[in-house]
Amino acid sequence: MISRPLSKLSRTLLNRTMATQPTGQGRAANTKDWSAAQYLKFAEQRTRPSHDLLAQVPLASPKRIIDIGCGPGNSTEVLVKKWPDAQVRGMDSSPDMIETARKALPNLEFTVSDLHTYTPEGPVDLLFSNAVFQWINFEDRIPIIRRLLESLKPGGVFALQVPDNYTEGSHEAMRAVAENGPWSETLERLKPSLGPFQTPFELYNELKPLCSSIDIWHTYYQHPLGGHQEVVEWVKGTGLRPFIDPLNQEQKEGFLAAYLEKLKELYPLCNDGSVLLRYPRLFMVAVRS
């Protein structure tokens, strides 16, 4: 894996966030908000796809950029460094994420908004989305993406990246553990798994009528993590949350213990004690007609 050292701004963002969160506790199990601290435990690995997506954006000097689902601002920082003269804004549905982003990048404008109703005001050159659309229900994704594409001026770019790991061991294990235990009735009713993402074929067919070109690809990252518990910590910040947030503390601890044992069955240890977490991501760069 190519390692990118955290910038001074990213380190500041991480330190501030970790300092404001209860050590080892995270947020209450029934919260609907996201934890920027948990997400940023793996800030370097989570930011790398932003660099890889941005490298394929065919714009020389966009004037107005919106980071859709900006999270704690790590992807927004990547955009600002690439185009320091552009007007860059961020939006996210999580107040905790937006609060962290505002502290990290106080000179930028960040808003709390819902993608189901959000439409940019005025002409936009680049809509940049790093790891947010996997949280939108399957049937709502294409209509939202189409609406956002339609808001772009001709030649504008919609750049998207999402984890595409529904069939990975880490996520199959979540579903397997959810089916067996004192939490199974609760989780069966809530159906925390959103299912797979659209295929490249589906994305292309649905969006091409609005676009002059669409570039779609997959990248398979192999993240070396310090053992199985680190895999748990990784997914606690994202995919595991819908499974454990609805549970009481006792159920949550039991679920995490069972999940950890399942991971040990699925992921062998490397010679140095690390675990390689295979993490496929789907990328798309669409240019508005």
CYANA upper distance limits for C-alpha pairs under 8 A (distance plus 0.5 A):
  1 MET  CA    221 TYR  CA      8.22
  1 MET  CA    222 GLN  CA      7.52
  1 MET  CA    223 HIS  CA      7.67
  3 SER  CA     44 GLU  CA      8.35
  4 ARG  CA     44 GLU  CA      7.29
  4 ARG  CA     48 ARG  CA      8.24
  5 PRO  CA     44 GLU  CA      7.80
  6 LEU  CA     10 SER  CA      6.24
  6 LEU  CA     11 ARG  CA      6.62
  6 LEU  CA     44 GLU  CA      6.89
  7 SER  CA     11 ARG  CA      6.73
  8 LYS  CA     12 THR  CA      6.65
  9 LEU  CA     13 LEU  CA      6.62
  9 LEU  CA    104 ALA  CA      7.26
 10 SER  CA     14 LEU  CA      6.61
 10 SER  CA     43 ALA  CA      8.47
 10 SER  CA     74 ASN  CA      7.24
 10 SER  CA    104 ALA  CA      8.18
 11 ARG  CA     15 ASN  CA      6.56
 12 THR  CA     16 ARG  CA      6.58
 12 THR  CA    104 ALA  CA      7.58
 13 LEU  CA     17 THR  CA      6.68
 13 LEU  CA    100 THR  CA      7.69
 13 LEU  CA    101 ALA  CA      8.31
 13 LEU  CA    103 LYS  CA      7.90
 13 LEU  CA    104 ALA  CA      5.65
 14 LEU  CA     18 MET  CA      6.58
 14 LEU  CA     37 ALA  CA      7.62
 14 LEU  CA     40 LEU  CA      6.67
 14 LEU  CA     41 LYS  CA      8.25
 14 LEU  CA     43 ALA  CA      8.34
 15 ASN  CA     19 ALA  CA      6.57
 16 ARG  CA     20 THR  CA      7.06
 17 THR  CA     21 GLN  CA      7.17
 17 THR  CA     36 ALA  CA      7.17
 17 THR  CA     37 ALA  CA      5.73
 17 THR  CA    100 THR  CA      7.19
 18 MET  CA     37 ALA  CA      5.76
 21 GLN  CA     25 GLN  CA      8.49
 21 GLN  CA     26 GLY  CA      7.24
 21 GLN  CA     37 ALA  CA      7.18
 22 PRO  CA     26 GLY  CA      6.71
 26 GLY  CA     35 SER  CA      7.64
 26 GLY  CA     38 GLN  CA      7.61
 27 ARG  CA     31 THR  CA      7.28
 27 ARG  CA     35 SER  CA      7.34
 28 ALA  CA    245 ASP  CA      7.95
 29 ALA  CA    244 ILE  CA      7.23
 29 ALA  CA    245 ASP  CA      4.61
 29 ALA  CA    246 PRO  CA      6.42
 29 ALA  CA    247 LEU  CA      6.65
 29 ALA  CA    248 ASN  CA      7.01
 29 ALA  CA    249 GLN  CA      7.61
 29 ALA  CA    252 LYS  CA      8.35
 30 ASN  CA    245 ASP  CA      5.59
 30 ASN  CA    246 PRO  CA      5.66
 30 ASN  CA    247 LEU  CA      7.64
 30 ASN  CA    248 ASN  CA      8.45
 31 THR  CA    245 ASP  CA      7.11
 32 LYS  CA    245 ASP  CA      8.41
 33 ASP  CA     94 SER  CA      6.16
 33 ASP  CA     95 PRO  CA      7.62
 33 ASP  CA     96 ASP  CA      7.31
 34 TRP  CA     94 SER  CA      6.60
 34 TRP  CA     96 ASP  CA      6.91
 34 TRP  CA     97 MET  CA      7.34
 34 TRP  CA    237 GLY  CA      8.37
 35 SER  CA     39 TYR  CA      6.89
 35 SER  CA     96 ASP  CA      7.07
 35 SER  CA     97 MET  CA      7.60
 35 SER  CA    237 GLY  CA      7.46
 36 ALA  CA     40 LEU  CA      6.54
 36 ALA  CA     71 GLY  CA      7.95
 36 ALA  CA     72 PRO  CA      6.47
 36 ALA  CA     96 ASP  CA      7.02
 36 ALA  CA     97 MET  CA      5.95
 36 ALA  CA    100 THR  CA      7.49
 37 ALA  CA     41 LYS  CA      6.99
 38 GLN  CA    233 GLU  CA      8.15
 38 GLN  CA    234 TRP  CA      8.46
 38 GLN  CA    236 LYS  CA      7.69
 38 GLN  CA    237 GLY  CA      5.48
 39 TYR  CA     43 ALA  CA      7.52
 39 TYR  CA    234 TRP  CA      8.14
 39 TYR  CA    237 GLY  CA      5.21
 39 TYR  CA    238 THR  CA      7.63
 40 LEU  CA     46 ARG  CA      8.43
 41 LYS  CA    234 TRP  CA      8.14
 42 PHE  CA     46 ARG  CA      6.62
 42 PHE  CA    234 TRP  CA      7.50
 43 ALA  CA     47 THR  CA      6.46
 43 ALA  CA     74 ASN  CA      8.13
 44 GLU  CA     48 ARG  CA      6.80
 45 GLN  CA     49 PRO  CA      8.30
 45 GLN  CA    223 HIS  CA      8.05
 47 THR  CA     51 HIS  CA      7.51
 47 THR  CA     74 ASN  CA      6.88
 47 THR  CA     75 SER  CA      6.77
 48 ARG  CA     52 ASP  CA      6.97
 49 PRO  CA     53 LEU  CA      6.46
 49 PRO  CA    130 ASN  CA      8.10
 49 PRO  CA    161 GLN  CA      7.89
 50 SER  CA     54 LEU  CA      6.48
 50 SER  CA     75 SER  CA      6.42
 50 SER  CA     78 VAL  CA      7.63
 50 SER  CA    130 ASN  CA      6.78
 50 SER  CA    161 GLN  CA      8.32
 51 HIS  CA     55 ALA  CA      6.67
 51 HIS  CA     78 VAL  CA      7.45
 52 ASP  CA     56 GLN  CA      7.68
 53 LEU  CA     57 VAL  CA      7.51
 53 LEU  CA    159 ALA  CA      7.59
 53 LEU  CA    160 LEU  CA      7.99
 53 LEU  CA    161 GLN  CA      7.49
 53 LEU  CA    283 PHE  CA      7.29
 53 LEU  CA    285 VAL  CA      8.46
 54 LEU  CA     79 LEU  CA      8.40
 54 LEU  CA    159 ALA  CA      8.30
 56 GLN  CA    285 VAL  CA      7.80
 57 VAL  CA    157 VAL  CA      7.84
 57 VAL  CA    159 ALA  CA      7.57
 57 VAL  CA    285 VAL  CA      7.13
 58 PRO  CA    157 VAL  CA      8.35
 59 LEU  CA    157 VAL  CA      8.43
 61 SER  CA     83 TRP  CA      7.39
 61 SER  CA     86 ALA  CA      8.07
 62 PRO  CA     83 TRP  CA      8.08
 62 PRO  CA     86 ALA  CA      6.83
 62 PRO  CA    125 ASP  CA      6.05
 62 PRO  CA    126 LEU  CA      7.40
 63 LYS  CA     85 ASP  CA      8.01
 63 LYS  CA     86 ALA  CA      5.14
 63 LYS  CA     87 GLN  CA      6.48
 63 LYS  CA    124 VAL  CA      8.29
 63 LYS  CA    125 ASP  CA      7.01
 64 ARG  CA     86 ALA  CA      6.26
 64 ARG  CA     87 GLN  CA      5.31
 64 ARG  CA     88 VAL  CA      6.62
 64 ARG  CA    123 PRO  CA      8.12
 64 ARG  CA    124 VAL  CA      5.75
 64 ARG  CA    125 ASP  CA      5.96
 64 ARG  CA    126 LEU  CA      7.23
 65 ILE  CA     86 ALA  CA      7.51
 65 ILE  CA     87 GLN  CA      6.59
 65 ILE  CA     88 VAL  CA      5.26
 65 ILE  CA     89 ARG  CA      6.86
 65 ILE  CA    124 VAL  CA      6.69
 65 ILE  CA    125 ASP  CA      6.53
 65 ILE  CA    126 LEU  CA      5.32
 65 ILE  CA    127 LEU  CA      6.54
 65 ILE  CA    128 PHE  CA      7.91
 66 ILE  CA     88 VAL  CA      6.28
 66 ILE  CA     89 ARG  CA      5.36
 66 ILE  CA     90 GLY  CA      6.08
 66 ILE  CA     91 MET  CA      7.98
 66 ILE  CA    124 VAL  CA      8.03
 66 ILE  CA    126 LEU  CA      6.98
 66 ILE  CA    127 LEU  CA      5.66
 66 ILE  CA    128 PHE  CA      6.70
 67 ASP  CA     75 SER  CA      7.98
 67 ASP  CA     76 THR  CA      6.60
 67 ASP  CA     88 VAL  CA      7.90
 67 ASP  CA     89 ARG  CA      6.62
 67 ASP  CA     90 GLY  CA      5.08
 67 ASP  CA     91 MET  CA      6.84
 67 ASP  CA    127 LEU  CA      6.72
 67 ASP  CA    128 PHE  CA      5.36
 67 ASP  CA    129 SER  CA      6.47
 67 ASP  CA    130 ASN  CA      8.45
 68 ILE  CA     90 GLY  CA      6.68
 68 ILE  CA     91 MET  CA      5.92
 68 ILE  CA     92 ASP  CA      7.06
 68 ILE  CA    127 LEU  CA      7.20
 68 ILE  CA    128 PHE  CA      6.31
 68 ILE  CA    129 SER  CA      5.36
 68 ILE  CA    130 ASN  CA      7.90
 68 ILE  CA    132 VAL  CA      8.23
 69 GLY  CA     90 GLY  CA      7.74
 69 GLY  CA     91 MET  CA      6.07
 69 GLY  CA     92 ASP  CA      4.84
 69 GLY  CA     93 SER  CA      7.64
 69 GLY  CA    129 SER  CA      6.74
 69 GLY  CA    130 ASN  CA      7.43
 69 GLY  CA    131 ALA  CA      8.01
 69 GLY  CA    132 VAL  CA      6.09
 70 CYS  CA     74 ASN  CA      8.02
 70 CYS  CA     75 SER  CA      6.84
 70 CYS  CA     76 THR  CA      6.80
 70 CYS  CA     90 GLY  CA      5.93
 70 CYS  CA     91 MET  CA      6.21
 70 CYS  CA     92 ASP  CA      6.15
 70 CYS  CA     97 MET  CA      8.46
 70 CYS  CA     98 ILE  CA      8.38
 70 CYS  CA    129 SER  CA      7.89
 70 CYS  CA    130 ASN  CA      7.72
 71 GLY  CA     75 SER  CA      8.30
 71 GLY  CA     91 MET  CA      8.46
 71 GLY  CA     92 ASP  CA      6.65
 71 GLY  CA     94 SER  CA      8.00
 71 GLY  CA     97 MET  CA      5.48
 71 GLY  CA     98 ILE  CA      7.09
 71 GLY  CA    101 ALA  CA      7.62
 72 PRO  CA     97 MET  CA      5.05
 72 PRO  CA     98 ILE  CA      6.62
 72 PRO  CA     99 GLU  CA      8.18
 72 PRO  CA    100 THR  CA      5.76
 72 PRO  CA    101 ALA  CA      4.95
 73 GLY  CA     77 GLU  CA      6.60
 73 GLY  CA     90 GLY  CA      8.17
 73 GLY  CA     97 MET  CA      8.25
 73 GLY  CA     98 ILE  CA      8.21
 73 GLY  CA    100 THR  CA      7.85
 73 GLY  CA    101 ALA  CA      4.95
 73 GLY  CA    102 ARG  CA      8.30
 73 GLY  CA    104 ALA  CA      7.56
 73 GLY  CA    105 LEU  CA      7.82
 74 ASN  CA     78 VAL  CA      7.21
 74 ASN  CA    101 ALA  CA      8.32
 75 SER  CA     79 LEU  CA      7.13
 75 SER  CA    130 ASN  CA      7.50
 76 THR  CA     80 VAL  CA      6.82
 76 THR  CA     88 VAL  CA      8.08
 76 THR  CA     89 ARG  CA      8.25
 76 THR  CA     90 GLY  CA      7.32
 77 GLU  CA     81 LYS  CA      6.70
 77 GLU  CA    105 LEU  CA      8.19
 78 VAL  CA     82 LYS  CA      6.82
 79 LEU  CA     83 TRP  CA      6.64
 79 LEU  CA     84 PRO  CA      8.39
 79 LEU  CA     88 VAL  CA      7.94
 80 VAL  CA     84 PRO  CA      5.45
 80 VAL  CA     85 ASP  CA      8.49
 80 VAL  CA     86 ALA  CA      7.95
 80 VAL  CA     88 VAL  CA      7.24
 88 VAL  CA    108 LEU  CA      7.36
 88 VAL  CA    109 GLU  CA      8.16
 89 ARG  CA    108 LEU  CA      6.69
 89 ARG  CA    109 GLU  CA      5.70
 89 ARG  CA    110 PHE  CA      6.38
 90 GLY  CA    108 LEU  CA      8.41
 90 GLY  CA    109 GLU  CA      7.02
 90 GLY  CA    110 PHE  CA      5.17
 90 GLY  CA    111 THR  CA      6.98
 91 MET  CA     98 ILE  CA      7.96
 91 MET  CA    110 PHE  CA      6.02
 91 MET  CA    111 THR  CA      5.31
 91 MET  CA    112 VAL  CA      6.22
 91 MET  CA    113 SER  CA      6.62
 92 ASP  CA     97 MET  CA      7.75
 92 ASP  CA     98 ILE  CA      7.01
 92 ASP  CA    110 PHE  CA      8.50
 92 ASP  CA    111 THR  CA      7.17
 92 ASP  CA    112 VAL  CA      5.71
 92 ASP  CA    113 SER  CA      6.17
 92 ASP  CA    114 ASP  CA      7.59
 93 SER  CA    112 VAL  CA      5.65
 93 SER  CA    113 SER  CA      5.49
 93 SER  CA    114 ASP  CA      5.79
 93 SER  CA    115 LEU  CA      8.07
 94 SER  CA     98 ILE  CA      6.78
 94 SER  CA    112 VAL  CA      7.10
 95 PRO  CA     99 GLU  CA      6.49
 95 PRO  CA    112 VAL  CA      6.78
 96 ASP  CA    100 THR  CA      6.79
 97 MET  CA    101 ALA  CA      6.67
 98 ILE  CA    102 ARG  CA      6.60
 98 ILE  CA    110 PHE  CA      6.95
 98 ILE  CA    111 THR  CA      7.44
 98 ILE  CA    112 VAL  CA      7.21
 99 GLU  CA    103 LYS  CA      6.91
100 THR  CA    104 ALA  CA      6.75
101 ALA  CA    105 LEU  CA      6.44
101 ALA  CA    106 PRO  CA      8.31
101 ALA  CA    110 PHE  CA      7.96
102 ARG  CA    106 PRO  CA      5.48
102 ARG  CA    107 ASN  CA      8.45
102 ARG  CA    108 LEU  CA      7.73
102 ARG  CA    109 GLU  CA      8.13
102 ARG  CA    110 PHE  CA      7.10
113 SER  CA    117 THR  CA      8.37
113 SER  CA    118 TYR  CA      6.85
114 ASP  CA    118 TYR  CA      6.27
115 LEU  CA    119 THR  CA      8.40
115 LEU  CA    144 ILE  CA      7.77
116 HIS  CA    144 ILE  CA      7.08
119 THR  CA    147 ARG  CA      8.17
119 THR  CA    148 LEU  CA      7.04
119 THR  CA    151 SER  CA      7.69
120 PRO  CA    124 VAL  CA      7.95
120 PRO  CA    148 LEU  CA      8.26
120 PRO  CA    151 SER  CA      7.44
123 PRO  CA    151 SER  CA      7.76
123 PRO  CA    152 LEU  CA      6.74
123 PRO  CA    153 LYS  CA      6.41
124 VAL  CA    151 SER  CA      8.02
124 VAL  CA    152 LEU  CA      6.00
124 VAL  CA    153 LYS  CA      6.97
124 VAL  CA    156 GLY  CA      7.38
125 ASP  CA    152 LEU  CA      7.09
125 ASP  CA    153 LYS  CA      7.33
125 ASP  CA    155 GLY  CA      8.10
125 ASP  CA    156 GLY  CA      5.05
125 ASP  CA    157 VAL  CA      6.75
126 LEU  CA    152 LEU  CA      8.23
126 LEU  CA    156 GLY  CA      6.30
126 LEU  CA    157 VAL  CA      5.35
126 LEU  CA    158 PHE  CA      6.44
126 LEU  CA    159 ALA  CA      7.94
127 LEU  CA    157 VAL  CA      6.79
127 LEU  CA    158 PHE  CA      5.31
127 LEU  CA    159 ALA  CA      6.68
128 PHE  CA    158 PHE  CA      6.65
128 PHE  CA    159 ALA  CA      5.40
128 PHE  CA    160 LEU  CA      6.68
129 SER  CA    133 PHE  CA      8.36
129 SER  CA    158 PHE  CA      8.38
129 SER  CA    159 ALA  CA      6.56
129 SER  CA    160 LEU  CA      5.21
129 SER  CA    161 GLN  CA      6.76
130 ASN  CA    160 LEU  CA      6.51
130 ASN  CA    161 GLN  CA      5.49
130 ASN  CA    162 VAL  CA      6.99
131 ALA  CA    160 LEU  CA      8.17
131 ALA  CA    161 GLN  CA      6.02
131 ALA  CA    162 VAL  CA      4.86
131 ALA  CA    163 PRO  CA      6.97
132 VAL  CA    136 ILE  CA      8.02
132 VAL  CA    161 GLN  CA      8.48
132 VAL  CA    162 VAL  CA      7.13
133 PHE  CA    141 ARG  CA      7.23
133 PHE  CA    162 VAL  CA      7.04
134 GLN  CA    162 VAL  CA      6.58
134 GLN  CA    163 PRO  CA      7.54
134 GLN  CA    194 LEU  CA      8.45
134 GLN  CA    197 PHE  CA      7.10
135 TRP  CA    194 LEU  CA      7.91
136 ILE  CA    140 ASP  CA      6.97
136 ILE  CA    141 ARG  CA      6.43
137 ASN  CA    141 ARG  CA      6.89
137 ASN  CA    194 LEU  CA      6.98
138 PHE  CA    142 ILE  CA      8.47
138 PHE  CA    194 LEU  CA      7.78
138 PHE  CA    195 GLY  CA      8.13
138 PHE  CA    196 PRO  CA      8.49
138 PHE  CA    197 PHE  CA      7.46
138 PHE  CA    198 GLN  CA      8.01
139 GLU  CA    143 PRO  CA      8.36
140 ASP  CA    144 ILE  CA      6.77
141 ARG  CA    145 ILE  CA      6.64
142 ILE  CA    146 ARG  CA      6.45
142 ILE  CA    203 LEU  CA      8.19
142 ILE  CA    206 GLU  CA      7.78
142 ILE  CA    207 LEU  CA      8.47
143 PRO  CA    147 ARG  CA      6.65
144 ILE  CA    148 LEU  CA      6.75
145 ILE  CA    149 LEU  CA      6.55
146 ARG  CA    150 GLU  CA      6.61
146 ARG  CA    207 LEU  CA      7.22
146 ARG  CA    210 LEU  CA      8.36
147 ARG  CA    151 SER  CA      7.00
148 LEU  CA    152 LEU  CA      7.41
149 LEU  CA    157 VAL  CA      8.50
149 LEU  CA    158 PHE  CA      7.06
149 LEU  CA    210 LEU  CA      7.86
149 LEU  CA    288 ARG  CA      7.16
150 GLU  CA    210 LEU  CA      7.89
150 GLU  CA    288 ARG  CA      8.25
152 LEU  CA    156 GLY  CA      5.89
152 LEU  CA    157 VAL  CA      7.84
152 LEU  CA    288 ARG  CA      7.19
153 LYS  CA    288 ARG  CA      7.55
154 PRO  CA    288 ARG  CA      5.81
154 PRO  CA    289 SER  CA      5.78
155 GLY  CA    287 VAL  CA      6.27
155 GLY  CA    288 ARG  CA      5.60
155 GLY  CA    289 SER  CA      6.62
156 GLY  CA    287 VAL  CA      6.28
156 GLY  CA    288 ARG  CA      5.83
157 VAL  CA    285 VAL  CA      7.32
157 VAL  CA    286 ALA  CA      6.14
157 VAL  CA    287 VAL  CA      5.09
157 VAL  CA    288 ARG  CA      6.64
158 PHE  CA    284 MET  CA      8.44
158 PHE  CA    285 VAL  CA      6.34
158 PHE  CA    286 ALA  CA      5.66
158 PHE  CA    287 VAL  CA      6.99
158 PHE  CA    288 ARG  CA      8.23
159 ALA  CA    283 PHE  CA      8.19
159 ALA  CA    284 MET  CA      6.29
159 ALA  CA    285 VAL  CA      4.95
159 ALA  CA    286 ALA  CA      6.88
160 LEU  CA    283 PHE  CA      6.22
160 LEU  CA    284 MET  CA      5.61
160 LEU  CA    285 VAL  CA      6.90
161 GLN  CA    281 ARG  CA      7.25
161 GLN  CA    282 LEU  CA      6.09
161 GLN  CA    283 PHE  CA      4.96
161 GLN  CA    284 MET  CA      6.95
162 VAL  CA    281 ARG  CA      6.08
162 VAL  CA    282 LEU  CA      5.88
162 VAL  CA    283 PHE  CA      7.24
163 PRO  CA    279 TYR  CA      7.75
163 PRO  CA    280 PRO  CA      6.55
163 PRO  CA    281 ARG  CA      4.78
163 PRO  CA    282 LEU  CA      6.68
164 ASP  CA    196 PRO  CA      7.66
164 ASP  CA    197 PHE  CA      6.94
164 ASP  CA    279 TYR  CA      8.28
164 ASP  CA    280 PRO  CA      5.92
164 ASP  CA    281 ARG  CA      5.49
164 ASP  CA    282 LEU  CA      6.37
165 ASN  CA    171 HIS  CA      7.38
165 ASN  CA    196 PRO  CA      8.19
165 ASN  CA    279 TYR  CA      7.07
165 ASN  CA    280 PRO  CA      6.34
165 ASN  CA    281 ARG  CA      7.89
166 TYR  CA    171 HIS  CA      6.37
166 TYR  CA    172 GLU  CA      7.55
166 TYR  CA    195 GLY  CA      7.04
166 TYR  CA    196 PRO  CA      5.80
166 TYR  CA    197 PHE  CA      8.38
167 THR  CA    171 HIS  CA      7.13
167 THR  CA    172 GLU  CA      6.63
167 THR  CA    196 PRO  CA      8.46
168 GLU  CA    172 GLU  CA      6.61
168 GLU  CA    278 ARG  CA      8.21
168 GLU  CA    279 TYR  CA      8.31
169 GLY  CA    173 ALA  CA      6.37
169 GLY  CA    263 LEU  CA      8.16
169 GLY  CA    266 LEU  CA      6.96
169 GLY  CA    267 TYR  CA      8.49
170 SER  CA    174 MET  CA      7.23
170 SER  CA    263 LEU  CA      7.33
171 HIS  CA    175 ARG  CA      7.14
171 HIS  CA    239 GLY  CA      8.07
172 GLU  CA    176 ALA  CA      6.70
173 ALA  CA    177 VAL  CA      6.56
173 ALA  CA    259 TYR  CA      7.13
173 ALA  CA    262 LYS  CA      6.74
173 ALA  CA    263 LEU  CA      7.44
174 MET  CA    178 ALA  CA      6.60
174 MET  CA    240 LEU  CA      7.52
174 MET  CA    243 PHE  CA      8.03
174 MET  CA    259 TYR  CA      7.19
175 ARG  CA    179 GLU  CA      7.00
175 ARG  CA    193 SER  CA      7.89
176 ALA  CA    180 ASN  CA      7.59
177 VAL  CA    181 GLY  CA      7.80
177 VAL  CA    255 PHE  CA      7.54
177 VAL  CA    258 ALA  CA      7.16
177 VAL  CA    259 TYR  CA      6.69
177 VAL  CA    262 LYS  CA      8.35
178 ALA  CA    183 TRP  CA      7.34
178 ALA  CA    184 SER  CA      5.92
178 ALA  CA    187 LEU  CA      7.01
178 ALA  CA    188 GLU  CA      8.29
178 ALA  CA    243 PHE  CA      7.83
178 ALA  CA    255 PHE  CA      8.19
179 GLU  CA    184 SER  CA      5.56
179 GLU  CA    187 LEU  CA      8.41
179 GLU  CA    188 GLU  CA      7.93
180 ASN  CA    184 SER  CA      6.21
181 GLY  CA    255 PHE  CA      8.24
182 PRO  CA    251 GLN  CA      7.50
183 TRP  CA    187 LEU  CA      6.74
183 TRP  CA    247 LEU  CA      7.56
183 TRP  CA    251 GLN  CA      6.83
183 TRP  CA    255 PHE  CA      8.24
184 SER  CA    188 GLU  CA      6.33
185 GLU  CA    189 ARG  CA      6.85
186 THR  CA    190 LEU  CA      6.91
186 THR  CA    246 PRO  CA      8.42
186 THR  CA    247 LEU  CA      8.48
187 LEU  CA    191 LYS  CA      6.22
187 LEU  CA    192 PRO  CA      7.04
187 LEU  CA    243 PHE  CA      7.37
187 LEU  CA    246 PRO  CA      8.46
188 GLU  CA    192 PRO  CA      8.42
192 PRO  CA    242 PRO  CA      5.72
192 PRO  CA    243 PHE  CA      6.29
193 SER  CA    242 PRO  CA      8.03
193 SER  CA    243 PHE  CA      8.45
198 GLN  CA    202 GLU  CA      6.47
198 GLN  CA    203 LEU  CA      6.89
199 THR  CA    203 LEU  CA      6.78
200 PRO  CA    204 TYR  CA      6.51
200 PRO  CA    216 ILE  CA      7.04
200 PRO  CA    217 TRP  CA      8.40
201 PHE  CA    205 ASN  CA      6.72
202 GLU  CA    206 GLU  CA      6.60
203 LEU  CA    207 LEU  CA      6.50
204 TYR  CA    208 LYS  CA      5.98
204 TYR  CA    214 ILE  CA      7.44
205 ASN  CA    209 PRO  CA      8.22
207 LEU  CA    211 CYS  CA      7.18
208 LYS  CA    212 SER  CA      7.72
208 LYS  CA    213 SER  CA      7.61
208 LYS  CA    214 ILE  CA      7.34
210 LEU  CA    288 ARG  CA      6.59
210 LEU  CA    289 SER  CA      6.42
211 CYS  CA    286 ALA  CA      6.90
211 CYS  CA    287 VAL  CA      5.86
211 CYS  CA    288 ARG  CA      4.88
211 CYS  CA    289 SER  CA      5.05
212 SER  CA    286 ALA  CA      8.31
212 SER  CA    287 VAL  CA      6.23
212 SER  CA    288 ARG  CA      6.43
212 SER  CA    289 SER  CA      5.16
213 SER  CA    286 ALA  CA      6.40
213 SER  CA    287 VAL  CA      5.91
213 SER  CA    288 ARG  CA      8.11
213 SER  CA    289 SER  CA      8.48
214 ILE  CA    284 MET  CA      7.47
214 ILE  CA    285 VAL  CA      6.27
214 ILE  CA    286 ALA  CA      4.87
214 ILE  CA    287 VAL  CA      6.94
215 ASP  CA    284 MET  CA      6.05
215 ASP  CA    285 VAL  CA      5.63
215 ASP  CA    286 ALA  CA      6.85
216 ILE  CA    282 LEU  CA      7.94
216 ILE  CA    283 PHE  CA      6.09
216 ILE  CA    284 MET  CA      4.92
216 ILE  CA    285 VAL  CA      7.11
217 TRP  CA    282 LEU  CA      6.52
217 TRP  CA    283 PHE  CA      5.79
217 TRP  CA    284 MET  CA      7.13
218 HIS  CA    280 PRO  CA      7.28
218 HIS  CA    281 ARG  CA      6.12
218 HIS  CA    282 LEU  CA      5.14
218 HIS  CA    283 PHE  CA      6.53
219 THR  CA    280 PRO  CA      6.22
219 THR  CA    281 ARG  CA      5.93
219 THR  CA    282 LEU  CA      7.22
219 THR  CA    283 PHE  CA      8.35
220 TYR  CA    278 ARG  CA      7.11
220 TYR  CA    279 TYR  CA      6.12
220 TYR  CA    280 PRO  CA      4.73
220 TYR  CA    281 ARG  CA      6.87
221 TYR  CA    277 LEU  CA      8.40
221 TYR  CA    278 ARG  CA      6.24
221 TYR  CA    279 TYR  CA      5.52
221 TYR  CA    280 PRO  CA      6.58
221 TYR  CA    281 ARG  CA      8.30
222 GLN  CA    276 LEU  CA      6.21
222 GLN  CA    277 LEU  CA      6.01
222 GLN  CA    278 ARG  CA      5.04
222 GLN  CA    279 TYR  CA      6.71
223 HIS  CA    275 VAL  CA      8.45
223 HIS  CA    276 LEU  CA      5.89
223 HIS  CA    277 LEU  CA      5.47
223 HIS  CA    278 ARG  CA      6.85
223 HIS  CA    279 TYR  CA      7.77
224 PRO  CA    274 SER  CA      6.51
224 PRO  CA    275 VAL  CA      6.11
224 PRO  CA    276 LEU  CA      5.05
224 PRO  CA    277 LEU  CA      6.82
225 LEU  CA    230 GLU  CA      6.42
225 LEU  CA    231 VAL  CA      7.20
225 LEU  CA    274 SER  CA      5.94
225 LEU  CA    275 VAL  CA      5.70
225 LEU  CA    276 LEU  CA      6.75
225 LEU  CA    277 LEU  CA      7.47
226 GLY  CA    230 GLU  CA      6.25
226 GLY  CA    273 GLY  CA      7.28
226 GLY  CA    274 SER  CA      5.18
226 GLY  CA    275 VAL  CA      6.80
227 GLY  CA    231 VAL  CA      7.50
227 GLY  CA    269 LEU  CA      7.69
227 GLY  CA    273 GLY  CA      6.63
227 GLY  CA    274 SER  CA      5.42
227 GLY  CA    275 VAL  CA      5.67
228 HIS  CA    232 VAL  CA      7.12
228 HIS  CA    260 LEU  CA      7.20
228 HIS  CA    263 LEU  CA      7.03
228 HIS  CA    264 LYS  CA      6.97
228 HIS  CA    267 TYR  CA      8.29
228 HIS  CA    275 VAL  CA      6.95
229 GLN  CA    233 GLU  CA      6.85
229 GLN  CA    260 LEU  CA      7.23
230 GLU  CA    234 TRP  CA      6.58
231 VAL  CA    235 VAL  CA      6.92
231 VAL  CA    275 VAL  CA      8.38
231 VAL  CA    277 LEU  CA      7.73
232 VAL  CA    236 LYS  CA      6.49
232 VAL  CA    256 LEU  CA      8.22
232 VAL  CA    259 TYR  CA      8.40
232 VAL  CA    260 LEU  CA      7.25
233 GLU  CA    237 GLY  CA      7.38
234 TRP  CA    238 THR  CA      7.91
235 VAL  CA    239 GLY  CA      5.80
235 VAL  CA    240 LEU  CA      5.75
235 VAL  CA    241 ARG  CA      8.14
236 LYS  CA    240 LEU  CA      5.49
236 LYS  CA    241 ARG  CA      6.23
237 GLY  CA    241 ARG  CA      7.20
240 LEU  CA    244 ILE  CA      6.95
241 ARG  CA    245 ASP  CA      6.02
242 PRO  CA    246 PRO  CA      7.65
243 PHE  CA    247 LEU  CA      8.26
244 ILE  CA    252 LYS  CA      6.09
244 ILE  CA    255 PHE  CA      7.88
245 ASP  CA    252 LYS  CA      8.30
247 LEU  CA    251 GLN  CA      6.13
247 LEU  CA    252 LYS  CA      5.95
248 ASN  CA    252 LYS  CA      6.46
249 GLN  CA    253 GLU  CA      6.68
250 GLU  CA    254 GLY  CA      6.76
251 GLN  CA    255 PHE  CA      6.49
252 LYS  CA    256 LEU  CA      6.66
253 GLU  CA    257 ALA  CA      6.67
254 GLY  CA    258 ALA  CA      6.71
255 PHE  CA    259 TYR  CA      6.50
256 LEU  CA    260 LEU  CA      6.53
257 ALA  CA    261 GLU  CA      6.96
258 ALA  CA    262 LYS  CA      6.80
259 TYR  CA    263 LEU  CA      6.75
260 LEU  CA    264 LYS  CA      6.93
261 GLU  CA    265 GLU  CA      7.17
262 LYS  CA    266 LEU  CA      7.05
263 LEU  CA    267 TYR  CA      6.36
264 LYS  CA    268 PRO  CA      7.40
267 TYR  CA    275 VAL  CA      7.14
267 TYR  CA    276 LEU  CA      8.03
267 TYR  CA    277 LEU  CA      8.44
268 PRO  CA    275 VAL  CA      7.19
269 LEU  CA    273 GLY  CA      5.90
269 LEU  CA    274 SER  CA      6.21
269 LEU  CA    275 VAL  CA      5.73
269 LEU  CA    276 LEU  CA      8.41
270 CYS  CA    274 SER  CA      5.64
270 CYS  CA    275 VAL  CA      6.48
270 CYS  CA    276 LEU  CA      8.06
